[in-house]
Amino acid sequence: MDNDTIISFEDRPGMREMVIAEGAHDPAEDHEIDRQVFHLRLANSRHEREAASVLLKKMYGWRGYVIDPHAAHGPNRITLYAEAVGVTVGTMTLCLDDPPLGLPADENFRHELDHLRGQGRRLCEPSRLAIDKGATRRVFAGLIHISYLYAHHIHGHTDYVIEVNPRHVMFYRRMLGFSPCGTQRNCSRVGAPAVLLRLDLEQMGAQIQRYGGLMENHGDERSFYPYFFPASDEAGITARLMRGRG
């Protein structure tokens, strides 16, 4: 593992694993030639941030969404990305709430966010999530898990808030445990309807403790949590995050 890598893992490529309610796969179908090593990293250089922006524009552009390539940068934001064989296959940006700067979701859901802040909640917003078709559900889960460790373990934030298209609400509820927080609005940044969702990070931590690392041995659990890293890996990941970001 190189000095810039937070964690690496080997997995089979293919969008098939991203499909919800799919039948169990047969390990006998796996072939060594079909496996890839994925590296999850912080985008600390201009080149890394540009590669993440290219993937983001590729995955959002075909839907007609307009993406600001500079919106991922700021003192209260980090960008994570996943790379395999030199190609960026996943990215997300995490925004930590900051009194002068706020969060992207303030633009459309300021009243709801201020209500949570008034309760003493410390908010953060995962955003600009894009996963290429060559990645697996472990890439998605890995990026979310690392952002959780950065926000909750390192900076003490208590809640995720996200803006999603109404079509994707059920996905985030079933696969990560988010719940609606407010009525549907029009997201001014992408020109599409949006719903605000919230997830208590203590709840996420409990799910990681219970299911993290189980992979296909998850029984009847149908969320993404079995594809998170085992809870026993969290201390090492957190230490590498702190060295990489400071």
N, C-alpha and C positions, 0 to 999 in steps of 0.2 A: 504494500500500500504506500503511495507517495504522500508527501507532506501535505498536499492540498486536499486529499480525499478524506471525507468524513467517515464513510463506510463503503465497502464494495461487497457485492454478492453476485453469485452465478444463478442464472435463471433462463428459462426458455422464452424466446421472443414470441410475439404474436398478439394481435388484438383479441383473439378468442378468449383469453383469460379475463378480459375486461368486461365481458358480457354478464349481466346480472341474471341470476336464476339459471345458469348453465349447469349441465350435468357434470359429475365428477370426471376428471380426466384420468386416463390410464397411464401410469408411469412407464409401462412397457413401450408406449408410443414415443418416448423421448429418445433422441439420438444425440450423441456428443456433439456432432457437427451443428446441431440446431440450438446449442446453448450459447449464451453470451454472458460476459461479465459486465455488470453495470456499476458505475462509480457515481456516488452522490457527493456533490461539492458545493461550496459557497462560491458565487460568482463575484470574485474580488477584482478582476481585471476588466478593462474595456472590451477586450476580445470575448471574454466569457459572457459579459452582459449583452453584447451584440448578438452572439449565437443564441442566447435565450430569447431575445426579441425577435429574431428571424423565425424561430419555432412558433412563438406566440402569434405572429402575424399570419403564418401559414395555417395554423389550426383555427384561428378566429376569422380570418379573412374570407374564407369560403362561405361563412354564414352572413357575410355582409357587415360584420362589426368593425368599427373604426377603433384602432388601438394606438394610443400615444406611446411611442417607443421610449420616451423619457420618464414616464410615470412611475417606473420601477425604482428610480433613483431618489435618494433622500436620506437625511441623517437618521430617520426612524424606520428605515426599511432595509431588509436584506433580501437577496435573490438566491435561491437554491436551484441547482440544475442537476440533471442526470445525464451521464454520457456513456456510450458504449461504442467501442471501436472507433473512437474519435468523433462521433456524431452526437450532438445534443438531442436527446429523445424525451426529455421532460423538464419542466421548469415551473416554479411558483415564486411569488414574492410575498413576504410577510411584513405587514405594517404594524408597528407597535404604537399604541395611542400615546399622543404627546400633546399637552395643552395648547401650545401655539399652532401645531400642525394638524392635529386631529387625525381622522382616518378617511380614506376614500369614500366610505359609506356615509359620512356626514353630509355629503352633497345631496343625498336623497332621503336619508333617514336620521337626520340630526335629532329630532325630538325623541325617537326611540333610544338612540345611543346616549343622549344626555340623561334620560331616565335611568338607564343602567349605571351610568357614572355616578348619579346621585345616590345609588344604593351601595357605592363603594366598590363596584366592579372595575377591574382593570382590563380593558379591552384590547384585542389585537385582531387583525383582519388578514387572513390568507386570501390572496388575490392573484390574478394573472396566471391561473393554472392552465397548463397545456401539456398533454401527453401524446406523443406521436404514436402512430399505429404499430410501430415496431417494438413498443415497450410492453411491459406486463403490469398486472395489478400491484405487484410488489414495488414497482417504481412509484406509482401513485401513493401507496401506503407509506413507503419510505420517506418521500418528500413531506407528507403530512406529519409523520412521526418526528422527523428532525425539527420541523417548525414548532411542534408542540414542546419539545425539549428546550428549544431556544427561548420560546415565549414564557413557558411555565416554570421550568427548572432554573433557568439562568436569570430571567428578568421578573419572575413572580406575577405574570399576568394570569387572569382568572377565567377569561371567556374568549372564545372565537366568535366573531360575527362575520357573516359573509352575505353578499348579494348574489342571488342566482336567478336564472330564468325560471318562471313558474313551472316549466316542463321538467326541471331538474330537482324540484323540491323533494319529491318522493325518494329519489336516489340518495340525496344527502341525509334524509331522515332514516332510511333503512340501512345505509351502509356505514354511517358514522354517528348517528344519534342526534343530529341537529333538530331543532324545533323552531317553528315560525315565530317571528318577533316583529309584528307590524303588518300593515296591509300592503297590497301590491302597489308599486309605483312604476314610473318610467325612469329607467336608468339613463341619465343624461350623458354619461361617458360613452356608452356603446349604442345608444339609441334603440333600446329594447326594454320590454317590461322586466321588472325585478322584484324579488321578494327577499326580505331580510330574514336570515336564519341565525340562531345562536346555539352555542354548545359550551356548557360548563366544562372547563379543562380538568376538574377533579373527576368528573364522570368519564372523560376520555382516559385519564390515567387508570381508573378502575378497570376499564375494558381492556387496556393494554396488559395490565397485570394478569387478567383472567385468560386472554386469548392470544396475546402476542407470541409469534413464533410457531404457532400450531400448524400453519400452512394448510395442506389438504386434510390434516387430521383434526378438523374443527368440529366434527359431529354435525349437529343441526344448525350451527351458527352460520348465518348468511351475510354478516357484515364484512367490512374490510379488515377488522381487527386481527384475525388470524394471520394476515399478511404483513402486519407490523413486525418490527424486530422484537425478539424476546426482551422482557423487562430487564433481564440480567445484562443486556448489552447497553443499557441506557447510560450508565456511569462513564463508560469508555467513549460513547458518542458525544456526550456532553463535554467531556474533557477536550476532545478534538475540536468541537465547536468553539469552545472558549479560546483555544490556541489560535484558531483560524480567524476569529472576529475580534477578540479582545474585549 
